[in-house]
């Protein structure tokens, strides 16, 4: 599941993958925490690179 959560930041998940994530997250606090952590790390990396946190620009 952590692989899918990471992949979701870099690509569009398939319908099947999205369903897997939506079913799993409500019952797994560890994965919810992981999703929050990777989102925070991505935002911090963008800020450090001088990008706006909401931008989709890649370096």
ROTOR-617195 format. One line per 5 residues: number of its first residue (from 1); their letters; for each residue x, y, z of N, C-alpha, C. Coordinates in pm, whole numbers, plus 50000, padded with zeros to 5 digits. Each point is the difference from the previous one (the first is absolute). Example, Ala and Ser with C-alpha at 12.3 -4.5 7.8 and 13.67 -1.06 7.14 Angstrom:
// residues 2
1 = AS = 51319,49431,50780,49911,50119,50000,50090,50120,50000; 49965,50105,49928,50082,50119,50006,49923,50109,50073 .
***
This chain:
// residues 59
1 = XXXXX = 50082,49880,50000,49918,50120,50000,50087,50126,50000; 50111,49998,50074,50085,50119,50002,50052,50031,49860; 50022,49898,49920,50046,50021,49862,49893,50077,49921; 49875,49962,50015,49892,50071,49930,49989,50144,50048; 50014,50021,50129,49992,50136,50053,50112,50087,49944 .
6 = XXXXX = 50119,49944,49989,50112,50074,49941,49977,50023,49851; 49955,49896,49930,49974,50012,49856,49896,50107,49970; 49902,50015,50089,49893,50097,49977,50052,50143,49991; 50118,50026,50056,50058,50134,49990,50062,50025,49863; 50037,49894,49930,50073,50013,49875,49920,49965,49875 .
11 = XXXXX = 49890,49932,50017,49920,49960,49884,49854,49984,50042; 49914,49993,49900,49859,49974,50028,49984,49850,50024; 49938,49966,50110,49975,49859,50029,49885,49949,49913; 50003,49871,49973,49889,49939,49927,49876,50000,50090; 49887,49975,49942,49876,49994,50078,50013,49893,50109 .
16 = XXXXX = 50051,49885,49965,50017,49891,50097,50092,50042,50114; 50109,50067,49968,50093,50046,50104,49935,50104,50091; 49924,50092,49940,49932,50101,50081,49900,49937,50097; 49929,49898,49953,49905,49930,50086,50075,49931,50114; 50112,49937,49969,50079,49935,50104,50039,50099,50109 .
21 = XXXXX = 50048,50117,49958,50043,50102,50096,49880,50048,50082; 49890,50030,49934,49882,50052,50070,49942,49902,50100; 50009,49872,49971,49949,49898,50092,50097,49981,50117; 50128,50008,49972,50101,49971,50102,50021,50115,50100; 50006,50122,49952,50036,50112,50089,49910,50017,50122 .
26 = XXXXX = 49870,49984,49989,49918,50018,50121,50030,49901,50113; 50057,49886,49966,50025,49899,50103,50147,49990,50041; 50087,50082,49942,50143,49988,50030,50060,50136,50036; 50016,50024,50128,50056,50127,50045,50145,50016,49957; 50073,49891,49989,50140,50006,49957,50012,50053,49858 .
31 = XXXXX = 49916,49953,49912,50003,50048,49861,49949,50143,49988; 49903,50037,50083,49955,50140,50000,50114,50090,50043; 50074,49959,50102,50114,50079,50047,50108,50006,49892; 50026,49888,49935,50100,49995,49893,49963,50095,49887; 49873,49998,49960,49954,50090,49893,50024,50146,50039 .
36 = XXXXX = 49971,50035,50124,50024,50136,50046,50147,50035,50000; 50084,49906,50039,50144,50025,50004,50058,50020,49861; 49960,49917,49904,50057,50015,49867,49950,50128,49933; 49878,50040,50030,49949,50127,49947,50078,50117,50059; 50029,49994,50129,50078,50105,50065,50142,50006,49944 .
41 = XXXXX = 50062,49885,49980,50135,49996,49944,50004,50056,49859; 49899,49970,49921,49995,50052,49863,49988,50153,50001; 49915,50051,50088,49984,50145,50013,50131,50064,50045; 50066,49942,50099,50127,50054,50050,50106,49999,49890; 50005,49895,49921,50097,49993,49891,49974,50108,49895 .
46 = XXXXX = 49873,50025,49970,49967,50104,49903,50039,50138,50053; 49973,50025,50127,50037,50128,50059,50151,50017,49998; 50073,49896,50035,50146,50006,50000,50055,50024,49860; 49930,49953,49899,50043,50018,49862,49953,50134,49942; 49928,50078,50080,49954,50130,49955,49872,49995,49919 .
51 = XXXXX = 49928,49890,50005,49873,49987,49928,49885,50030,50095; 49888,50040,49943,49879,50016,50079,49951,49863,50042; 49958,49981,50125,49956,49868,50047,49890,49935,49917; 49910,50076,49941,49891,49942,49923,50032,49979,49853; 50119,50040,49956,50032,49990,49858,50032,49858,49961 .
56 = XXXX = 49979,49969,49874,50030,49866,49947,50131,49999,49923; 50071,50112,50000,50125,50010,49927,50104,49905,50058; 50068,49927,49912,50105,49908,50042,50134,50059,49961; 50103,49969,50078,50133,50051,49965,50084,49895,49934 .
***
